[in-house]
């Protein structure tokens, strides 16, 4: 990630280059892994906390990252939420986020000419090709690995996806969205993608957060197997009768 910098003093070129390279690693780690605290970044990149904070301060000054309180899904523990850092729109642009003015204009034309139904149909056709490519991969995956396989396929397509356990299920996290700016105006794109996930995984999934709506990562909850309710001795006796 190249950012504006003042002219280096003689002999300082190597130092500036190292700083830019490390700063790029910090920003890329946030892109790939989603909202991250300074402590997590330091551990992940094997840097000192002081070094990470210095690079984060620079990225904040350049408007490439911003800090916010960590969002917690589920019961919140004691104490203040941790401060995490996320890429801004400018930061995402630095990593070649696709924002096509022509695509946005075309979507507006579709909306004006055919209404919301036309936009929804376009969104569904757009993800149909993705669903077709992923179908065989998911069909061949073991039941307990389908979400992981989906994340791997999304990552190969540039979505920097990962999975995490969450209660009785898992969360599918997409840390990058190439159409985030268009999806801000047309949420049908996100809705069509969620429908595809549901069909591919064979279960109802729920979108919890999206980059297009200002979240640091697109998060989809994937429910796990229904918990088995233990049968008491009394219930067994009644069933037997």
VOBA-1610 file (N, C-alpha, C; in pm, whole numbers, padded with zeros to 5 digits, always signed):
BEGIN
Unk+00085-00118+00000Unk+00000+00000+00000Unk+00089+00123+00000Unk+00082+00201-00102Unk+00164+00319-00112Unk+00085+00440-00064Unk+00144+00516+00029Unk+00077+00633+00082Unk+00168+00752+00064Unk+00112+00874+00059Unk+00194+00992+00042Unk+00295+01002+00154Unk+00416+01042+00120Unk+00521+01055+00221Unk+00609+01173+00185Unk+00669+01232+00287Unk+00759+01343+00263Unk+00889+01291+00205Unk+00968+01378+00145Unk+01094+01338+00085Unk+01189+01291+00194Unk+01244+01167+00179Unk+01328+01114+00286Unk+01462+01183+00291Unk+01520+01186+00409Unk+01653+01242+00423Unk+01754+01146+00363Unk+01873+01194+00324Unk+01974+01107+00266Unk+02002+00988+00357Unk+02010+00869+00297Unk+02041+00750+00374Unk+01922+00688+00442Unk+01803+00752+00431Unk+01687+00699+00502Unk+01594+00621+00411Unk+01632+00604+00284Unk+01545+00536+00189Unk+01509+00394+00230Unk+01608+00319+00278Unk+01582+00181+00319Unk+01485+00176+00436Unk+01501+00270+00529Unk+01412+00274+00645Unk+01269+00305+00603Unk+01253+00401+00511Unk+01119+00436+00462Unk+01056+00317+00391Unk+01137+00246+00310Unk+01085+00130+00238Unk+01039+00021+00335Unk+01116+00000+00443Unk+01077-00100+00542Unk+00947-00060+00610Unk+00935+00069+00643Unk+00812+00118+00706Unk+00691+00095+00617Unk+00706+00128+00487Unk+00594+00111+00395Unk+00559-00036+00381Unk+00661-00123+00377Unk+00635-00267+00365Unk+00562-00319+00488Unk+00605-00279+00607Unk+00540-00325+00730Unk+00400-00267+00740Unk+00384-00141+00701Unk+00253-00077+00705Unk+00157-00150+00612Unk+00209-00193+00497Unk+00129-00268+00403Unk+00085-00400+00465Unk+00174-00466+00538Unk+00141-00592+00605Unk+00031-00572+00710Unk+00040-00461+00784Unk-00060-00432+00886Unk-00198-00413+00820Unk-00201-00331+00716Unk-00328-00306+00648Unk-00382-00431+00580Unk-00293-00509+00519Unk-00337-00630+00450Unk-00389-00734+00549Unk-00331-00737+00668Unk-00379-00829+00771Unk-00521-00794+00814Unk-00548-00664+00822Unk-00685-00620+00857Unk-00781-00658+00745Unk-00738-00640+00620Unk-00822-00676+00507Unk-00856-00824+00509Unk-00754-00907+00530Unk-00771-01052+00523Unk-00845-01110+00642Unk-00818-01056+00761Unk-00872-01115+00883Unk-00987-01037+00945Unk-01018-00921+00889Unk-01127-00842+00943Unk-01083-00753+01058Unk-01179-00689+01126Unk-01147-00597+01236Unk-01050-00660+01335Unk-00942-00590+01366Unk-00836-00647+01451Unk-00788-00544+01551Unk-00758-00589+01672Unk-00701-00500+01774Unk-00551-00490+01751Unk-00490-00388+01813Unk-00346-00370+01800Unk-00271-00491+01856Unk-00321-00544+01968Unk-00255-00659+02030Unk-00260-00781+01940Unk-00374-00805+01877Unk-00388-00919+01787Unk-00298-00902+01665Unk-00292-00780+01610Unk-00205-00755+01496Unk-00059-00779+01531Unk-00018-00735+01649Unk+00121-00754+01692Unk+00155-00902+01700Unk+00064-00981+01757Unk+00089-01125+01768Unk+00087-01192+01632Unk-00008-01154+01549Unk-00023-01217+01417Unk+00097-01188+01328Unk+00148-01066+01333Unk+00257-01025+01244Unk+00394-01037+01309Unk+00395-01082+01434Unk+00521-01097+01508Unk+00597-00965+01515Unk+00524-00860+01552Unk+00580-00727+01571Unk+00560-00685+01716Unk+00631-00584+01758Unk+00607-00532+01893Unk+00480-00449+01893Unk+00407-00445+02004Unk+00287-00362+02012Unk+00316-00216+01977Unk+00433-00166+02018Unk+00468-00027+01990Unk+00482-00004+01839Unk+00541-00099+01768Unk+00558-00086+01624Unk+00422-00086+01553Unk+00334-00176+01598Unk+00201-00184+01537Unk+00125-00054+01560Unk+00131-00001+01683Unk+00060+00124+01711Unk+00114+00239+01626Unk+00246+00240+01604Unk+00304+00346+01521Unk+00250+00340+01378Unk+00242+00219+01324Unk+00192+00205+01187Unk+00042+00232+01180Unk-00031+00192+01284Unk-00174+00221+01287Unk-00199+00371+01295Unk-00118+00443+01372Unk-00132+00588+01381Unk-00113+00652+01244Unk-00015+00601+01169Unk+00009+00655+01035Unk-00111+00626+00943Unk-00162+00503+00949Unk-00276+00466+00865Unk-00401+00545+00903Unk-00417+00574+01033Unk-00528+00658+01079Unk-00515+00799+01024Unk-00393+00854+01030Unk-00368+00990+00979Unk-00396+00999+00829Unk-00367+00891+00758Unk-00387+00890+00613Unk-00533+00861+00577Unk-00615+00828+00677Unk-00755+00797+00649Unk-00776+00661+00587Unk-00679+00570+00604Unk-00688+00438+00544Unk-00750+00336+00638Unk-00743+00361+00770Unk-00811+00277+00867Unk-00885+00366+00965Unk-00978+00307+01037Unk-01048+00377+01143Unk-01067+00282+01260Unk-01081+00336+01379Unk-01100+00252+01497Unk-01246+00255+01539Unk-01290+00146+01598Unk-01426+00137+01648Unk-01431+00031+01757Unk-01540+00031+01834Unk-01555-00072+01936Unk-01587-00205+01869Unk-01529-00311+01921Unk-01553-00443+01864Unk-01699-00482+01881Unk-01759-00531+01774Unk-01897-00576+01781Unk-01900-00718+01836Unk-01986-00740+01933Unk-01997-00871+01996Unk-02134-00928+01965Unk-02136-01047+01905Unk-02262-01115+01875Unk-02286-01219+01983Unk-02390-01199+02061Unk-02415-01287+02173Unk-02391-01214+02304Unk-02387-01285+02415Unk-02368-01222+02547Unk-02237-01145+02553Unk-02241-01024+02607Unk-02122-00941+02619Unk-02059-00962+02757Unk-01928-00980+02760Unk-01857-00999+02885Unk-01841-00868+02960Unk-01778-00873+03074Unk-01757-00754+03154Unk-01650-00666+03090Unk-01653-00539+03128Unk-01551-00448+03079Unk-01590-00383+02947Unk-01513-00285+02908Unk-01540-00214+02784Unk-01502-00300+02664Unk-01577-00289+02553Unk-01541-00365+02433Unk-01402-00323+02385Unk-01331-00417+02326Unk-01196-00388+02275Unk-01205-00293+02156Unk-01102-00210+02137Unk-01094-00123+02020Unk-01030-00202+01907Unk-01098-00204+01793Unk-01045-00274+01676Unk-01031-00175+01561Unk-00952-00213+01463Unk-00924-00127+01349Unk-00976-00194+01222Unk-01042-00114+01138Unk-01098-00163+01012Unk-01053-00071+00899Unk-01052-00123+00778Unk-01017-00041+00663Unk-01133+00052+00628Unk-01100+00173+00590Unk-01199+00267+00539Unk-01220+00239+00391Unk-01312+00313+00330Unk-01330+00301+00185Unk-01199+00331+00112Unk-01127+00434+00157Unk-01001+00469+00093Unk-00901+00355+00108Unk-00901+00291+00224Unk-00812+00179+00246Unk-00844+00063+00154Unk-00972+00037+00135Unk-01011-00072+00045Unk-00973-00039-00099Unk-00988+00088-00137Unk-00948+00128-00272Unk-00800+00104-00293Unk-00721+00120-00188Unk-00577+00100-00201Unk-00543-00045-00234Unk-00637-00134-00204Unk-00618-00275-00238Unk-00704-00312-00361Unk-00727-00214-00444Unk-00794-00236-00573Unk-00937-00287-00559Unk-01009-00236-00458Unk-01151-00269-00449Unk-01222-00220-00575Unk-01299-00310-00633Unk-01367-00276-00758Unk-01488-00187-00730Unk-01482-00067-00780Unk-01598+00021-00772Unk-01619+00077-00910Unk-01715+00023-00979Unk-01736+00055-01119Unk-01854+00151-01132Unk-01824+00277-01167Unk-01932+00375-01185Unk-02032+00328-01290Unk-01982+00262-01393Unk-02072+00215-01499Unk-02169+00111-01443Unk-02121+00022-01355Unk-02208-00080-01297Unk-02316-00016-01211Unk-02279+00085-01132Unk-02377+00153-01048Unk-02482+00224-01134Unk-02434+00286-01242Unk-02527+00354-01333Unk-02622+00254-01398Unk-02568+00140-01438Unk-02651+00036-01501Unk-02756-00017-01403Unk-02715-00034-01275Unk-02809-00082-01175Unk-02922+00019-01153Unk-02887+00146-01152Unk-02990+00248-01135Unk-03086+00247-01254Unk-03033+00225-01372Unk-03118+00219-01491Unk-03215+00101-01480Unk-03163-00016-01437Unk-03248-00133-01421Unk-03360-00104-01320Unk-03324-00037-01210Unk-03423-00005-01107Unk-03529+00090-01160Unk-03487+00190-01237Unk-03583+00286-01290Unk-03672+00224-01396Unk-03615+00134-01477Unk-03691+00075-01588Unk-03781-00040-01543Unk-03731-00122-01448Unk-03807-00241-01411Unk-03846-00251-01265Unk-03801-00156-01185Unk-03836-00160-01043Unk-03751-00258-00964Unk-03789-00275-00838Unk-03712-00361-00747Unk-03708-00506-00794Unk-03816-00553-00856Unk-03819-00692-00902Unk-03710-00716-01007Unk-03689-00620-01094Unk-03586-00634-01197Unk-03447-00637-01135Unk-03425-00553-01035Unk-03296-00552-00966Unk-03272-00686-00897Unk-03374-00740-00833Unk-03362-00869-00765Unk-03330-00979-00864Unk-03397-00978-00978Unk-03371-01080-01080Unk-03229-01069-01134Unk-03181-00946-01154Unk-03043-00926-01200Unk-02944-00980-01097Unk-02969-00950-00970Unk-02880-00995-00863Unk-02874-01148-00859Unk-02988-01211-00875Unk-02992-01357-00872Unk-02920-01418-00991Unk-02933-01357-01106Unk-02861-01407-01224Unk-02710-01388-01207Unk-02672-01280-01142Unk-02529-01252-01123Unk-02462-01361-01039Unk-02531-01409-00935Unk-02470-01510-00847Unk-02498-01652-00894Unk-02578-01668-00999Unk-02611-01803-01048Unk-02486-01876-01096Unk-02396-01802-01161Unk-02273-01863-01211Unk-02185-01910-01096Unk-02180-01831-00990Unk-02104-01869-00871Unk-02164-01995-00809Unk-02295-01998-00797Unk-02362-02115-00741Unk-02332-02240-00823Unk-02330-02226-00953Unk-02303-02340-01042Unk-02161-02393-01019Unk-02065-02303-01004Unk-01925-02344-00985Unk-01904-02409-00849Unk-01976-02360-00747Unk-01956-02409-00612Unk-02033-02537-00583Unk-02136-02566-00661Unk-02228-02675-00627Unk-02157-02809-00612Unk-02073-02844-00710Unk-02004-02973-00705Unk-01907-02979-00586Unk-01839-02866-00559Unk-01746-02862-00445Unk-01818-02892-00315Unk-01932-02829-00295Unk-02008-02848-00172Unk-02071-02987-00165Unk-02114-03038-00281Unk-02178-03170-00284Unk-02079-03279-00245Unk-01951-03261-00278Unk-01849-03362-00248Unk-01791-03348-00108Unk-01818-03236-00042Unk-01760-03212+00091Unk-01838-03286+00199Unk-01768-03338+00300Unk-01839-03400+00414Unk-01931-03299+00480Unk-02036-03346+00541Unk-02137-03256+00599Unk-02075-03156+00696Unk-01981-03199+00778Unk-01921-03110+00877Unk-01818-03014+00821Unk-01786-03028+00692Unk-01682-02945+00631Unk-01734-02850+00523Unk-01864-02852+00500Unk-01920-02775+00389Unk-01895-02624+00405Unk-01911-02573+00526Unk-01889-02430+00546Unk-01744-02393+00520Unk-01651-02478+00563Unk-01508-02453+00537Unk-01479-02453+00389Unk-01535-02550+00317Unk-01513-02559+00173Unk-01569-02436+00103Unk-01685-02389+00148Unk-01743-02268+00090Unk-01650-02149+00115Unk-01595-02138+00235Unk-01503-02029+00266Unk-01379-02035+00178Unk-01327-02154+00154Unk-01210-02169+00068Unk-01240-02126-00075Unk-01359-02163-00124Unk-01399-02125-00260Unk-01414-01974-00271Unk-01475-01912-00169Unk-01491-01766-00169Unk-01355-01696-00164Unk-01262-01749-00085Unk-01130-01691-00076Unk-01060-01696-00212Unk-01073-01807-00281Unk-01013-01820-00414Unk-01069-01718-00511Unk-01192-01673-00485Unk-01255-01572-00571Unk-01233-01430-00519Unk-01147-01416-00417Unk-01109-01282-00372Unk-01187-01226-00256Unk-01267-01310-00186Unk-01349-01259-00077Unk-01282-01271+00061Unk-01162-01327+00066Unk-01087-01341+00192Unk-01178-01393+00304Unk-01233-01513+00282Unk-01333-01569+00374Unk-01269-01660+00478Unk-01336-01671+00593Unk-01292-01759+00700Unk-01414-01807+00774Unk-01394-01904+00862Unk-01505-01956+00943Unk-01465-01954+01090Unk-01565-01950+01175Unk-01542-01953+01320Unk-01663-02019+01386Unk-01637-02095+01491Unk-01748-02156+01565Unk-01827-02048+01636Unk-01958-02067+01642Unk-02045-01969+01708Unk-02168-02039+01763Unk-02165-02069+01893Unk-02280-02135+01954Unk-02307-02269+01888Unk-02433-02295+01856Unk-02471-02418+01787Unk-02462-02396+01636Unk-02342-02370+01588Unk-02325-02346+01446Unk-02192-02281+01418Unk-02186-02205+01310Unk-02062-02139+01270Unk-02094-02005+01207Unk-01992-01922+01196Unk-02004-01796+01125Unk-01911-01799+01004Unk-01967-01763+00890Unk-01889-01748+00768Unk-01859-01600+00752Unk-01731-01564+00752Unk-01690-01424+00747Unk-01620-01393+00615Unk-01666-01291+00546Unk-01603-01244+00423Unk-01542-01107+00453Unk-01409-01101+00449Unk-01339-00979+00488Unk-01318-00883+00373Unk-01361-00921+00256Unk-01346-00835+00140Unk-01469-00851+00051Unk-01519-00741-00003Unk-01634-00746-00094Unk-01606-00657-00214Unk-01589-00715-00333Unk-01555-00636-00450Unk-01668-00547-00502Unk-01790-00568-00452Unk-01902-00486-00499Unk-01966-00409-00384Unk-01889-00382-00280Unk-01946-00321-00160Unk-02014-00188-00189Unk-01952-00104-00273Unk-02009+00029-00298Unk-02141+00021-00374Unk-02151-00073-00466Unk-02277-00089-00538Unk-02383-00150-00445Unk-02340-00244-00360Unk-02433-00308-00268Unk-02488-00211-00164Unk-02416-00101-00138Unk-02469+00001-00048Unk-02601+00054-00101Unk-02609+00069-00232Unk-02730+00123-00295Unk-02831+00014-00328Unk-02780-00109-00351Unk-02869-00217-00394Unk-02844-00341-00308Unk-02909-00348-00190Unk-02889-00462-00099Unk-02935-00595-00158Unk-03005-00589-00271Unk-03047-00715-00335Unk-02927-00802-00370Unk-02810-00739-00393Unk-02690-00816-00424Unk-02650-00904-00306Unk-02657-00847-00185Unk-02626-00924-00065Unk-02731-01032-00040Unk-02857-00997-00063Unk-02966-01091-00038Unk-02957-01212-00131Unk-02922-01187-00258Unk-02910-01297-00353Unk-02794-01389-00315Unk-02685-01331-00267Unk-02571-01411-00224Unk-02609-01498-00104Unk-02685-01441-00011Unk-02727-01517+00108Unk-02816-01634+00067Unk-02903-01612-00030Unk-02989-01720-00080Unk-02905-01834-00138Unk-02797-01799-00208Unk-02709-01901-00266Unk-02641-01982-00156Unk-02593-01914-00053Unk-02531-01985+00060Unk-02629-02085+00120Unk-02753-02043+00135Unk-02856-02129+00195Unk-02879-02253+00109Unk-02887-02235-00021Unk-02910-02350-00109Unk-02788-02443-00112Unk-02668-02385-00117Unk-02548-02467-00125Unk-02527-02548+00003Unk-02560-02490+00117Unk-02539-02557+00245Unk-02660-02640+00288Unk-02772-02621+00220Unk-02891-02699+00250Unk-02956-02665+00382Unk-02944-02539+00425Unk-03006-02497+00551Unk-03029-02347+00548Unk-03119-02301+00632Unk-03147-02158+00637Unk-03033-02086+00708Unk-02975-01988+00641Unk-02865-01911+00700Unk-02913-01768+00723Unk-02843-01697+00809Unk-02884-01561+00844Unk-02766-01466+00832Unk-02783-01360+00754Unk-02680-01259+00740Unk-02686-01165+00860Unk-02575-01155+00933Unk-02569-01072+01053Unk-02511-00935+01027Unk-02420-00924+00932Unk-02353-00797+00907Unk-02299-00797+00764Unk-02286-00676+00708Unk-02230-00663+00574Unk-02137-00543+00567Unk-02034-00555+00486Unk-01942-00444+00461Unk-02019-00328+00399Unk-02114-00361+00313Unk-02191-00257+00243Unk-02268-00169+00340Unk-02304-00222+00456Unk-02380-00145+00555Unk-02291-00086+00663Unk-02160-00087+00639Unk-02069-00021+00731Unk-02001-00112+00831Unk-02028-00242+00825Unk-01960-00335+00914Unk-01822-00366+00860Unk-01734-00411+00946Unk-01598-00439+00902Unk-01586-00567+00822Unk-01687-00652+00829Unk-01682-00782+00764Unk-01825-00829+00736Unk-01844-00903+00628Unk-01974-00965+00602Unk-01980-01095+00683Unk-02080-01106+00769Unk-02090-01221+00859Unk-02223-01292+00838Unk-02214-01423+00815Unk-02334-01505+00794Unk-02335-01617+00897Unk-02446-01631+00970Unk-02457-01739+01068Unk-02507-01865+00998Unk-02433-01974+01020Unk-02469-02105+00965Unk-02511-02194+01081Unk-02639-02230+01092Unk-02682-02312+01206Unk-02623-02453+01199Unk-02594-02509+01316Unk-02544-02645+01322Unk-02658-02743+01340Unk-02626-02870+01364Unk-02731-02970+01387Unk-02815-02932+01508Unk-02941-02962+01504Unk-03030-02932+01618Unk-02984-03010+01740Unk-02975-02943+01857Unk-02932-03013+01978Unk-03030-03123+02016Unk-02976-03234+02062Unk-03060-03347+02103Unk-03107-03325+02246Unk-03238-03329+02268Unk-03294-03310+02402Unk-03294-03443+02475Unk-03225-03450+02589Unk-03222-03577+02662Unk-03361-03618+02710Unk-03388-03748+02705Unk-03517-03802+02748Unk-03506-03847+02892Unk-03595-03797+02976Unk-03594-03836+03118Unk-03660-03972+03137Unk-03638-04031+03254Unk-03698-04163+03283Unk-03849-04156+03278Unk-03905-04042+03327Unk-04051-04028+03326Unk-04107-04026+03185Unk-04036-03953+03096Unk-04081-03945+02957Unk-04071-04080+02890Unk-03962-04156+02923Unk-03946-04290+02864Unk-04060-04379+02905Unk-04101-04370+03034Unk-04210-04454+03083Unk-04340-04419+03014Unk-04366-04289+02997Unk-04491-04249+02930Unk-04492-04296+02786Unk-04374-04288+02719Unk-04367-04333+02580Unk-04393-04482+02571Unk-04338-04557+02670Unk-04356-04701+02668Unk-04502-04741+02681Unk-04578-04664+02764Unk-04720-04695+02782Unk-04798-04660+02656
//
